[in-house]
Amino acid sequence: VGSPAVGPGVPGKPEDAANPPCPTMFVGKIPYGVTQEQLLPVFECLNGFKKLSFNTKCAFVEFWSTDHCVVAMNGLRGKIVLAPGTAPLNVCYAKTRPPRPHPAAGPPSQLPTLQPTLHPQPMASAMPEPSFPDGGAVAAIE
C-alpha cells in the first residue's frame, strides 16, 4: 500500500495533496502564550522570507516564491518546537482562495449598464491673478 499523494518534491503529510505548493505556508499548533516576537526569528532567517501574519492560534508565512516555500517546508516540517513538552508546529501549504467579488457587485449579468452623461460647464475666461495682503512682497527667512 503506497502513501497518499503529496505536493511535488515535498515528502510529508496527506493534507498537502489538498493544498498545492504556493508561496504561503500555514503554521498551526502554536502553543498558548507564544508571541509574534518569539515566532518571527524562526522564519525571518529563511531564504525568500517576505512576511509573517500572526494571530494567537496560527500564522501565515509568505515567501517571495513557491520555490522558497517548498525549500522551507522541507527543512522545517516536524522540527519546530517552541516550548518544552509541546508538539512540533504544524506547517503546510496555505489553502488558496479564489478572488472574492466586490460585495456590492452581483453577478455580471445583473450589473446595470452605465451610460456616460455629459454636463457641459461654462469655461472661465481667465484665471484671476493671485492677491497677497502685503502687495506681493516675499519675506526673507532668517
C-alpha positions in Angstrom: 0.0 0.0 0.0 1.5 3.3 -1.1 1.4 6.6 0.7 -1.2 9.2 -0.4 -0.2 11.8 -2.9 1.6 14.8 -1.6 2.9 18.1 -3.0 5.6 17.7 -5.7 9.0 17.2 -4.1 7.7 17.5 -0.6 7.5 14.3 1.4 5.1 14.6 4.2 1.5 14.9 5.2 -1.5 13.9 3.2 -3.1 17.4 3.6 -0.5 18.6 1.1 -2.5 16.8 -1.7 -5.4 19.2 -1.0 -3.2 22.3 -0.8 -0.8 22.5 -3.8 2.5 24.3 -3.3 2.2 28.0 -3.1 4.3 30.9 -1.8 2.4 30.9 1.6 2.9 28.5 4.5 0.3 27.8 7.1 1.7 27.3 10.6 -0.6 25.7 13.2 -0.4 24.2 16.7 1.2 27.4 18.1 1.4 26.9 21.8 -0.7 29.2 24.1 1.2 32.3 25.0 3.7 32.3 22.1 4.0 35.8 20.7 4.8 37.1 17.2 8.1 38.3 18.5 9.0 34.8 19.5 7.8 33.2 16.3 9.3 35.8 13.9 13.0 34.7 14.3 12.1 31.1 13.3 11.0 32.2 9.8 12.8 35.5 9.1 16.1 33.8 8.7 14.8 31.6 5.9 15.8 32.3 2.3 12.9 34.1 0.5 11.1 35.1 3.7 8.7 38.0 2.9 6.2 38.5 5.8 4.7 36.8 8.9 0.9 37.3 9.6 0.2 36.1 13.2 -2.7 35.5 15.5 -2.8 33.6 18.7 -3.7 30.2 17.1 -2.0 30.2 13.8 0.3 32.1 11.4 0.8 32.5 7.7 4.4 32.9 6.4 4.7 34.5 3.0 7.7 33.8 0.8 8.8 35.6 -2.4 8.2 32.5 -4.5 6.7 29.0 -4.3 10.2 27.5 -4.6 11.3 29.3 -1.4 8.3 28.0 0.4 8.9 24.4 -0.8 12.5 24.5 0.5 11.4 26.0 3.8 8.7 23.3 4.2 11.3 20.5 3.5 13.6 21.9 6.2 11.0 22.8 8.9 8.3 20.1 8.9 8.2 18.4 12.2 11.3 20.2 13.6 10.0 23.4 15.1 9.3 23.0 18.9 8.8 26.4 20.6 8.3 25.2 24.2 9.4 22.1 26.1 6.8 19.4 26.2 4.8 20.8 23.3 4.2 19.2 19.9 6.1 20.5 16.9 4.4 23.2 14.9 2.2 22.0 12.0 3.4 23.5 8.8 1.7 23.0 5.4 0.8 25.0 2.3 -1.9 27.5 2.8 -5.2 27.0 1.1 -5.5 29.2 -1.9 -8.8 31.0 -2.2 -10.4 32.2 -5.3 -10.6 36.0 -5.5 -13.7 37.4 -3.8 -16.1 39.6 -5.8 -16.8 43.1 -4.5 -19.6 42.8 -2.0 -21.7 45.5 -3.8 -21.4 43.7 -7.2 -23.8 41.0 -8.2 -23.2 38.5 -11.0 -22.1 40.3 -14.2 -25.5 39.8 -15.8 -27.2 41.7 -13.0 -24.9 44.7 -13.1 -26.5 47.8 -14.7 -25.0 49.3 -17.8 -23.9 52.8 -17.1 -24.1 55.4 -19.9 -21.9 58.5 -19.5 -23.8 61.7 -19.1 -22.0 64.9 -20.1 -22.7 68.1 -18.2 -21.1 70.9 -20.0 -19.5 73.5 -17.8 -19.0 77.1 -18.9 -15.3 77.9 -19.3 -13.8 80.6 -17.2 -12.4 83.3 -19.5 -9.3 83.8 -17.4 -7.8 82.7 -14.1 -7.8 85.5 -11.6 -4.4 86.9 -10.5 -3.5 85.9 -7.0 -3.6 88.6 -4.5 -1.3 89.0 -1.5 -2.2 91.0 1.7 1.2 92.8 1.6 1.1 93.7 -2.1 3.1 90.6 -3.2 6.3 91.1 -1.3 8.2 87.9 -0.4 9.5 87.8 3.1 13.1 86.7 3.7 13.5 83.8 6.1 16.3 84.4 8.6 
